[in-house]
């Protein structure tokens, strides 16, 4: 397997150097770019497995870099920001970031997140999962509904793959957080709920009801194999469950 390549987009030269040295020591290939206005072209040229993207950059801010890169880049983006507001974090996720960290980032936490994202990026094995019109292929990381491809961000796809690989099993936020981010859930971060909500919206828009991802109150989320929760392609069945599932959004 080729050495994973990580691109650091950070204008704080000493910090970028420390991060690069730590990642190189772990065996990763590392490139560094200090300017946002050069980062998009570099991401497209290098196609790294992971981008560590600062929010405040000269030339172009991290949000705009992420938005433009996502037009052609399907790898993982970990946004690093000095801003602590939920609005900034949500904005980063909405434009395509897979994860975020708030500065100053403890080295062990950074490495744990990096390893978790690289592991997910390298995941290529698994049997195809088919439920009604929904088909998930972990080996190619593709999702189709009735044969039509479903466009998901890498974080949404990772979440769907994780849920679907544990069918019928209730998964807590702690389970999901640990699997996708490599660390324990702090009890406050609601990014998992946001991704569940967006994933449900994508599935409904494609013709499936949100019943395929059920909220188990007080416990977590469950991927349901019962095809009764799926539309049959004509948009006439399963509509009753959508409203109830929507009302349960984030109600773990």
QUIQUIUR-V21815 format. One record per residue. N is the residue number from 1. RES is the residue in one small letter. D_FIRST is the distance of its C-alpha to the first C-alpha in Angstrom with 1 decimal. Layout:
N:RES:D_FIRST ; N:RES:D_FIRST
This chain:
1:x:0.0 ; 2:x:3.8 ; 3:x:6.6 ; 4:x:8.5 ; 5:x:11.8 ; 6:x:15.1 ; 7:x:18.4 ; 8:x:21.6 ; 9:x:24.7 ; 10:x:27.5 ; 11:x:30.8 ; 12:x:31.6 ; 13:x:30.5 ; 14:x:30.8 ; 15:x:28.9 ; 16:x:26.1 ; 17:x:25.9 ; 18:x:25.9 ; 19:x:23.1 ; 20:x:21.0 ; 21:x:21.8 ; 22:x:20.9 ; 23:x:17.5 ; 24:x:16.7 ; 25:x:17.9 ; 26:x:15.4 ; 27:x:12.5 ; 28:x:12.2 ; 29:x:13.0 ; 30:x:16.4 ; 31:x:19.1 ; 32:x:22.6 ; 33:x:25.2 ; 34:x:28.7 ; 35:x:30.3 ; 36:x:30.0 ; 37:x:31.5 ; 38:x:28.7 ; 39:x:25.9 ; 40:x:25.9 ; 41:x:25.4 ; 42:x:22.7 ; 43:x:20.7 ; 44:x:21.2 ; 45:x:20.2 ; 46:x:17.1 ; 47:x:15.8 ; 48:x:14.2 ; 49:x:12.6 ; 50:x:15.7 ; 51:x:19.1 ; 52:x:21.5 ; 53:x:24.8 ; 54:x:28.2 ; 55:x:31.1 ; 56:x:33.7 ; 57:x:32.8 ; 58:x:35.0 ; 59:x:35.3 ; 60:x:33.7 ; 61:x:33.2 ; 62:x:30.0 ; 63:x:31.4 ; 64:x:32.0 ; 65:x:28.7 ; 66:x:27.0 ; 67:x:29.3 ; 68:x:28.8 ; 69:x:25.0 ; 70:x:24.9 ; 71:x:26.7 ; 72:x:23.5 ; 73:x:20.6 ; 74:x:19.0 ; 75:x:16.6 ; 76:x:17.9 ; 77:x:20.9 ; 78:x:22.3 ; 79:x:25.8 ; 80:x:27.5 ; 81:x:31.3 ; 82:x:34.5 ; 83:x:36.3 ; 84:x:36.8 ; 85:x:38.6 ; 86:x:37.3 ; 87:x:38.1 ; 88:x:35.7 ; 89:x:32.9 ; 90:x:33.8 ; 91:x:34.0 ; 92:x:30.5 ; 93:x:29.2 ; 94:x:31.5 ; 95:x:30.2 ; 96:x:26.5 ; 97:x:25.2 ; 98:x:23.1 ; 99:x:24.5 ; 100:x:26.8 ; 101:x:27.8 ; 102:x:31.3 ; 103:x:31.9 ; 104:x:32.3 ; 105:x:29.0 ; 106:x:28.7 ; 107:x:25.7 ; 108:x:24.7 ; 109:x:25.0 ; 110:x:22.9 ; 111:x:20.0 ; 112:x:20.4 ; 113:x:20.4 ; 114:x:17.3 ; 115:x:15.3 ; 116:x:16.8 ; 117:x:16.0 ; 118:x:12.3 ; 119:x:12.2 ; 120:x:14.2 ; 121:x:12.3 ; 122:x:9.1 ; 123:x:11.6 ; 124:x:11.6 ; 125:x:13.6 ; 126:x:17.4 ; 127:x:20.6 ; 128:x:22.6 ; 129:x:25.4 ; 130:x:28.7 ; 131:x:31.8 ; 132:x:34.7 ; 133:x:33.7 ; 134:x:30.6 ; 135:x:27.2 ; 136:x:23.9 ; 137:x:20.6 ; 138:x:17.7 ; 139:x:15.2 ; 140:x:16.4 ; 141:x:17.7 ; 142:x:21.1 ; 143:x:24.6 ; 144:x:27.7 ; 145:x:31.4 ; 146:x:33.5 ; 147:x:31.0 ; 148:x:31.0 ; 149:x:27.8 ; 150:x:28.1 ; 151:x:27.0 ; 152:x:25.6 ; 153:x:24.0 ; 154:x:20.6 ; 155:x:22.5 ; 156:x:24.9 ; 157:x:22.3 ; 158:x:20.6 ; 159:x:24.1 ; 160:x:25.0 ; 161:x:21.9 ; 162:x:22.7 ; 163:x:26.4 ; 164:x:26.0 ; 165:x:23.7 ; 166:x:26.8 ; 167:x:29.6 ; 168:x:33.1 ; 169:x:32.0 ; 170:x:33.4 ; 171:x:30.8 ; 172:x:32.3 ; 173:x:31.4 ; 174:x:30.2 ; 175:x:27.8 ; 176:x:26.4 ; 177:x:26.3 ; 178:x:24.5 ; 179:x:21.8 ; 180:x:21.3 ; 181:x:22.1 ; 182:x:21.4 ; 183:x:25.1 ; 184:x:28.5 ; 185:x:30.6 ; 186:x:33.5 ; 187:x:36.0 ; 188:x:36.7 ; 189:x:33.7 ; 190:x:34.4 ; 191:x:31.2 ; 192:x:30.2 ; 193:x:33.6 ; 194:x:33.3 ; 195:x:30.0 ; 196:x:31.7 ; 197:x:34.7 ; 198:x:32.8 ; 199:x:30.7 ; 200:x:34.0 ; 201:x:35.5 ; 202:x:32.8 ; 203:x:33.3 ; 204:x:37.1 ; 205:x:37.0 ; 206:x:35.1 ; 207:x:37.8 ; 208:x:36.7 ; 209:x:38.7 ; 210:x:37.3 ; 211:x:38.2 ; 212:x:34.7 ; 213:x:33.7 ; 214:x:36.6 ; 215:x:37.8 ; 216:x:39.0 ; 217:x:41.6 ; 218:x:41.3 ; 219:x:38.0 ; 220:x:35.2 ; 221:x:33.6 ; 222:x:33.1 ; 223:x:31.4 ; 224:x:34.3 ; 225:x:33.9 ; 226:x:37.5 ; 227:x:37.8 ; 228:x:41.2 ; 229:x:39.6 ; 230:x:38.3 ; 231:x:40.2 ; 232:x:40.7 ; 233:x:40.1 ; 234:x:43.8 ; 235:x:43.6 ; 236:x:46.5 ; 237:x:45.2 ; 238:x:43.8 ; 239:x:45.3 ; 240:x:47.2 ; 241:x:44.1 ; 242:x:42.7 ; 243:x:45.4 ; 244:x:45.3 ; 245:x:41.5 ; 246:x:41.8 ; 247:x:44.5 ; 248:x:42.3 ; 249:x:39.5 ; 250:x:38.1 ; 251:x:40.7 ; 252:x:38.7
